[in-house]
Amino acid sequence: MKIANNEIDRYIKNIANEKIAGAVVFGKDISVIKSRFNAISKKIVTDMTDQFLVCDLSKERLSKDKACLADEFYAYSMFGGRKLIMIKDADAAASAALKELLKDREAVKKSDNFILVQAGDLDAGNALRKLAQVNDLLAALPCYEDTDAITKKLIEQQLKRHGLEYSYDLVAKLFGLLGKNRQIIANEIEKLAVYLGGQNITIEAVDRAIRSQSETAFEEFTNSFAANNFKKSVENIDSLLRNGFEPVMAVRFLSNYIQKLYYAKMMIDSKGCSFDEAVKLQRLFFKAEASFKKQLRGVDLATVANWLLEIQKLEIALKSGVSSSNSLLFFEFLKKTLD
């Protein structure tokens, strides 16, 4: 059963009362997937540490024992209560097990337990996605990147949750700092509330208390790349992707920085500009100047030009979806340019 994108959050609020056996959460936006997966979990089971009510089925177990999903779904908790069966990073084995379970509709309807499946970006022909969309005992919940309006609404909701009054300018400021990652928004506004300690929230307080996590993470990746550190660059981008940061944003942040290196190097080599003047013209944040100067001294113009070309190819590949793995695309890019 396909749930329209603009109805999903409302649907999740009442999902515990829906007459379904489970839900499949999937899509391109990891941040939204995780947020909705966690929200549904808490609607089904209030205590996620209760081992009698929460079962985490691994891909390995599903591939070895196709009947384990049915065993868990029909099992009663020792002390009663609705049981949550979670399948994270679902693959073909999970799809096959779920399809087999749903063959006996009448038996499935008699169980009050709930199956929650987390998947990645499933194309229209994917078996798991098709199963969730056509079967009325499942909810198919696609997760796309939030619009600016939705993200700002989420920021407002988080501020209200912590009893913080806000203005349009304040929400816009937080939006610019935090981006669209739902988990980052929730975490950073919670930290902000603790920092304020009951005081009124102001833009100045936001500036003091919050520095964008994404900006910091992207800077680490960029600096590792510009320093020609292949191993560290791989670690940085892997951390970014696992924490839900948008891959295209990482590419653009990197591209902007490498362009500054290119222009500075070109001005020195081709226009006779002094080193310090070339750096000054890039308008860098003062804390970034030292590393920029070091990187500028250690690289030649041809190398930087090649980096920009490969960065452009990487962005095109990410947007075109030529690979199901963003991590693999980044690894291949880094290996080609740095290793």
Secondary structure as GFF3:
##gff-version 3
##sequence-region A 1 339
A	DSSP	three_ten_helix	5	7	.	.	.	ID=ss1
A	DSSP	alpha_helix	8	13	.	.	.	ID=ss2
A	DSSP	three_ten_helix	15	17	.	.	.	ID=ss3
A	DSSP	beta_strand	22	27	.	.	.	ID=ss4
A	DSSP	alpha_helix	30	44	.	.	.	ID=ss5
A	DSSP	beta_strand	54	57	.	.	.	ID=ss6
A	DSSP	alpha_helix	59	64	.	.	.	ID=ss7
A	DSSP	alpha_helix	68	74	.	.	.	ID=ss8
A	DSSP	beta_strand	84	87	.	.	.	ID=ss9
A	DSSP	alpha_helix	92	101	.	.	.	ID=ss10
A	DSSP	alpha_helix	105	110	.	.	.	ID=ss11
A	DSSP	beta_strand	114	118	.	.	.	ID=ss12
A	DSSP	alpha_helix	127	134	.	.	.	ID=ss13
A	DSSP	beta_strand	138	143	.	.	.	ID=ss14
A	DSSP	alpha_helix	148	161	.	.	.	ID=ss15
A	DSSP	alpha_helix	168	178	.	.	.	ID=ss16
A	DSSP	alpha_helix	182	196	.	.	.	ID=ss17
A	DSSP	alpha_helix	203	209	.	.	.	ID=ss18
A	DSSP	alpha_helix	213	226	.	.	.	ID=ss19
A	DSSP	alpha_helix	230	242	.	.	.	ID=ss20
A	DSSP	alpha_helix	247	271	.	.	.	ID=ss21
A	DSSP	alpha_helix	275	280	.	.	.	ID=ss22
A	DSSP	three_ten_helix	286	288	.	.	.	ID=ss23
A	DSSP	alpha_helix	289	297	.	.	.	ID=ss24
A	DSSP	alpha_helix	301	320	.	.	.	ID=ss25
A	DSSP	alpha_helix	326	337	.	.	.	ID=ss26
###
